[in-house]
Amino acid sequence: MNDTKQLWNTALSEIELSVSKANFTTWFKNTNIVKEEEGIVFISVPNSFVKEWLYNKYHKFILKSLREVKENVRGVEYIITPKGEELVGERVTTILPHTQNTIELPLKDLYINKDDNLNSRYSFETFVVGPFNELANAAARAIIKNPGVVYNPLFIHGPTGLGKTHLIQAVGNEIKKQHASKKVFYTTSEKFFLDYINSVQVNKISIFKEKYRKYDVFIMDDIQFFGGKQGTQDELFHLFNSLYDNNKQIIFSSDKHCNYIPDIEDRLKSRFSQGMIVDISEPDLESRAAILRSKIKSLGFSLPDETISFVASSLKGNVRELEGILNAIICQAQVKNKDLTLNEIRTIVKNNKKDRKTISTEDVVEIVTDFYNLEKDFIYQKTRRREVVKPRQIIMFLLREDFGVSYPTIGQKLGGRDHTTVIHSCEKVRKDLELNSSLSQELEQIRSMF
């Protein structure tokens, strides 16, 4: 298929079936494919808010939808082709009529450095620190002075959308500033995997090995993607040894603790555990409000404290979702050319917020069993095996606490168990949470998957 319009229309028809009407209208209207080069699809978007939202929330889904139409699509890039914006020197200037403010976005900030894959917008200056991430922030800052000496490797884990990518890229950007001679490189595990596969196909594996061994600071995002990929794990293991033996700094991020990543070799888990492992949890109310204020300030925008408090208290999920809804509010304010009322903001939050109560019992079972690398059928069986009992109790606890399912219904759904068994399981998890911090972290990671 060579017609980019047809390609995008077909992909959109798939996307429209999977998102709400409000979200589809807000984020996919006025988008189109402007070109396709060497398997990279370039999608035109009207402004930076839409660009960030599509990349953070829908990027993988967009790529998947395009690949279902055209198999050789390798990636997606978003290009801002705004209406009502003008180029001024080397900056894109956007006038916000209702605030009489100007948002200036340096063009260089809209692109990733081609040499190291780092985005200059990710810095410590724009990273909001709170109780939910202060240990991870401290560990990240500690390695900047002497990369490769302390906390090597640094392994940061936590649910999606809590700022892991921001933090690990901030380390890379800060090391570049303080150690100009050091070569820094950031990549995702998916890109590393694709690079490895391509090198094998063209018989250039030696070039692949040399490429990654030359860096002084190696940063890899989303390490959980390697689960079950034996060949790539082998290459990462040998790369790790080479870098570590030469005192090169290694930084990883993952959506879960390395011990809970399914289908990862023990020798790799051992390497991940050699340095410092820290987690980022969900932000508390004060931290969520601080994140909103920081984002608003960086955009030169303004919102009443009442609005900030409402948005912060309405969302208990990830930072990415929080910022996405803020972007939606600003987008709507620009479109309507006025300050939004609190009722209008309530509607935006409602239309864009994840509704956990729509999830089914089967969905909860699938998510929890996948997290613990367990067959789903075991949950419904009459077995007291330890590796089954714990996930089953957590499923019962989540169904009761997060989704308000009655004890009898939970018992009925999970193999016809008596409601007293469910009550006992929920109480067991509550008591364990008070004594076991690692269980609390596991629950946070599981909840982020809903």
BELLIN-V90821 format. One record per residue. N is the residue number from 1. RES is the residue in one letter. D_LAST is the distance of its C-alpha to the last C-alpha in Angstrom with 1 decimal. Layout:
# BELLIN-V90821
N|RES|D_LAST, N|RES|D_LAST
This chain:
# BELLIN-V90821
1|M|35.5, 2|N|37.2, 3|D|36.4, 4|T|33.7, 5|K|33.5, 6|Q|32.9, 7|L|30.3, 8|W|28.3, 9|N|28.8, 10|T|27.6, 11|A|24.4, 12|L|23.9, 13|S|24.3, 14|E|21.4, 15|I|19.2, 16|E|20.3, 17|L|19.0, 18|S|15.4, 19|V|15.3, 20|S|16.7, 21|K|20.4, 22|A|20.4, 23|N|18.2, 24|F|20.3, 25|T|23.5, 26|T|22.7, 27|W|21.6, 28|F|23.3, 29|K|26.6, 30|N|29.5, 31|T|28.0, 32|N|29.9, 33|I|30.9, 34|V|34.0, 35|K|34.7, 36|E|33.8, 37|E|35.4, 38|E|35.2, 39|G|31.8, 40|I|30.3, 41|V|29.3, 42|F|30.1, 43|I|28.3, 44|S|30.1, 45|V|28.1, 46|P|29.9, 47|N|29.0, 48|S|27.2, 49|F|24.4, 50|V|23.5, 51|K|23.9, 52|E|21.6, 53|W|18.8, 54|L|19.2, 55|Y|19.4, 56|N|16.4, 57|K|13.9, 58|Y|15.5, 59|H|17.9, 60|K|16.5, 61|F|16.0, 62|I|19.5, 63|L|21.0, 64|K|19.7, 65|S|21.1, 66|L|24.4, 67|R|24.8, 68|E|24.5, 69|V|27.4, 70|K|29.3, 71|E|28.7, 72|N|30.6, 73|V|28.3, 74|R|27.6, 75|G|25.9, 76|V|25.4, 77|E|27.1, 78|Y|27.0, 79|I|30.4, 80|I|31.0, 81|T|33.8, 82|P|33.9, 83|K|35.9, 84|G|37.9, 85|E|37.6, 86|E|40.5, 87|L|41.3, 88|V|43.3, 89|G|44.7, 90|E|41.7, 91|R|39.2, 92|V|37.1, 93|T|37.9, 94|T|35.9, 95|I|37.6, 96|L|35.6, 97|P|38.2, 98|H|36.8, 99|T|36.6, 100|Q|39.6, 101|N|37.7, 102|T|37.5, 103|I|34.5, 104|E|35.9, 105|L|33.8, 106|P|35.9, 107|L|35.7, 108|K|35.4, 109|D|32.1, 110|L|30.6, 111|Y|31.2, 112|I|30.4, 113|N|33.3, 114|K|34.4, 115|D|35.9, 116|D|33.1, 117|N|30.0, 118|L|29.4, 119|N|28.6, 120|S|31.0, 121|R|28.7, 122|Y|26.8, 123|S|29.1, 124|F|29.3, 125|E|31.0, 126|T|27.8, 127|F|25.4, 128|V|24.7, 129|V|25.0, 130|G|23.8, 131|P|23.2, 132|F|19.7, 133|N|21.3, 134|E|25.1, 135|L|25.6, 136|A|23.9, 137|N|26.1, 138|A|29.2, 139|A|28.8, 140|A|28.4, 141|R|31.5, 142|A|33.4, 143|I|33.6, 144|I|34.9, 145|K|38.5, 146|N|39.0, 147|P|36.4, 148|G|36.5, 149|V|38.1, 150|V|35.5, 151|Y|31.9, 152|N|32.2, 153|P|29.7, 154|L|27.2, 155|F|23.7, 156|I|20.9, 157|H|17.4, 158|G|14.2, 159|P|10.7, 160|T|10.9, 161|G|12.8, 162|L|14.8, 163|G|18.1, 164|K|18.8, 165|T|20.3, 166|H|22.4, 167|L|23.7, 168|I|24.7, 169|Q|26.3, 170|A|28.1, 171|V|29.6, 172|G|30.9, 173|N|32.3, 174|E|34.0, 175|I|35.6, 176|K|37.0, 177|K|38.6, 178|Q|40.0, 179|H|40.9, 180|A|42.1, 181|S|43.4, 182|K|40.1, 183|K|38.2, 184|V|34.5, 185|F|32.0, 186|Y|28.2, 187|T|26.2, 188|T|22.9, 189|S|22.6, 190|E|22.2, 191|K|25.5, 192|F|27.2, 193|F|26.3, 194|L|27.7, 195|D|30.7, 196|Y|31.4, 197|I|31.3, 198|N|33.5, 199|S|36.0, 200|V|36.3, 201|Q|36.9, 202|V|39.7, 203|N|41.1, 204|K|40.6, 205|I|38.6, 206|S|41.2, 207|I|40.5, 208|F|36.8, 209|K|37.6, 210|E|40.0, 211|K|37.7, 212|Y|35.1, 213|R|37.7, 214|K|39.5, 215|Y|37.0, 216|D|37.4, 217|V|33.8, 218|F|31.1, 219|I|27.5, 220|M|24.6, 221|D|21.0, 222|D|18.0, 223|I|20.1, 224|Q|17.3, 225|F|18.2, 226|F|21.5, 227|G|20.2, 228|G|22.8, 229|K|24.9, 230|Q|28.1, 231|G|30.5, 232|T|28.4, 233|Q|27.9, 234|D|31.6, 235|E|32.3, 236|L|29.9, 237|F|31.6, 238|H|35.1, 239|L|34.1, 240|F|32.7, 241|N|36.0, 242|S|38.1, 243|L|36.5, 244|Y|36.3, 245|D|39.9, 246|N|41.0, 247|N|39.3, 248|K|36.9, 249|Q|33.7, 250|I|30.4, 251|I|27.0, 252|F|23.6, 253|S|20.0, 254|S|17.0, 255|D|13.3, 256|K|14.5, 257|H|17.9, 258|C|20.4, 259|N|21.1, 260|Y|17.6, 261|I|17.6, 262|P|18.4, 263|D|21.7, 264|I|23.2, 265|E|26.8, 266|D|28.0, 267|R|30.5, 268|L|27.9, 269|K|25.9, 270|S|29.3, 271|R|30.0, 272|F|26.7, 273|S|27.7, 274|Q|31.2, 275|G|30.5, 276|M|28.1, 277|I|24.4, 278|V|22.6, 279|D|19.1, 280|I|17.5, 281|S|15.3, 282|E|13.8, 283|P|16.9, 284|D|18.8, 285|L|20.2, 286|E|23.3, 287|S|21.8, 288|R|19.6, 289|A|22.8, 290|A|24.7, 291|I|22.4, 292|L|22.9, 293|R|26.7, 294|S|26.9, 295|K|25.3, 296|I|27.5, 297|K|30.5, 298|S|30.1, 299|L|30.1, 300|G|33.2, 301|F|31.5, 302|S|31.6, 303|L|29.6, 304|P|30.8, 305|D|29.6, 306|E|28.5, 307|T|26.1, 308|I|24.7, 309|S|24.2, 310|F|22.5, 311|V|20.0, 312|A|19.4, 313|S|19.0, 314|S|16.7, 315|L|13.9, 316|K|12.6, 317|G|10.0, 318|N|11.4, 319|V|15.0, 320|R|14.5, 321|E|12.9, 322|L|15.7, 323|E|18.3, 324|G|17.2, 325|I|17.8, 326|L|21.0, 327|N|22.1, 328|A|21.6, 329|I|23.7, 330|I|26.4, 331|C|26.4, 332|Q|27.0, 333|A|29.6, 334|Q|31.4, 335|V|31.3, 336|K|32.7, 337|N|35.0, 338|K|34.6, 339|D|32.7, 340|L|29.9, 341|T|30.1, 342|L|27.5, 343|N|26.9, 344|E|26.3, 345|I|23.8, 346|R|22.0, 347|T|21.8, 348|I|20.4, 349|V|17.7, 350|K|16.8, 351|N|16.9, 352|N|14.8, 353|K|12.2, 354|K|8.6, 355|D|9.1, 356|R|6.7, 357|K|9.8, 358|T|9.9, 359|I|7.6, 360|S|10.3, 361|T|11.5, 362|E|11.9, 363|D|8.3, 364|V|7.8, 365|V|11.1, 366|E|10.5, 367|I|7.7, 368|V|10.0, 369|T|13.1, 370|D|12.4, 371|F|11.9, 372|Y|15.2, 373|N|16.8, 374|L|17.7, 375|E|18.8, 376|K|16.8, 377|D|20.2, 378|F|21.0, 379|I|18.6, 380|Y|20.7, 381|Q|24.0, 382|K|26.4, 383|T|26.4, 384|R|26.6, 385|R|26.0, 386|R|24.6, 387|E|22.0, 388|V|20.7, 389|V|21.2, 390|K|18.9, 391|P|15.7, 392|R|16.7, 393|Q|17.4, 394|I|14.0, 395|I|12.4, 396|M|15.0, 397|F|14.5, 398|L|10.8, 399|L|11.7, 400|R|14.7, 401|E|13.7, 402|D|10.4, 403|F|11.1, 404|G|14.9, 405|V|15.7, 406|S|19.4, 407|Y|20.7, 408|P|22.7, 409|T|20.0, 410|I|17.8, 411|G|21.0, 412|Q|21.9, 413|K|18.6, 414|L|18.8, 415|G|22.3, 416|G|24.4, 417|R|24.4, 418|D|26.2, 419|H|24.5, 420|T|26.4, 421|T|24.7, 422|V|21.3, 423|I|22.8, 424|H|24.2, 425|S|21.0, 426|C|19.2, 427|E|22.3, 428|K|22.4, 429|V|19.0, 430|R|20.0, 431|K|23.4, 432|D|22.1, 433|L|19.8, 434|E|23.1, 435|L|24.9, 436|N|22.5, 437|S|21.0, 438|S|19.5, 439|L|17.4, 440|S|16.1, 441|Q|15.2, 442|E|13.5, 443|L|11.3, 444|E|10.6, 445|Q|9.7, 446|I|7.4, 447|R|5.6, 448|S|5.6, 449|M|3.8, 450|F|0.0
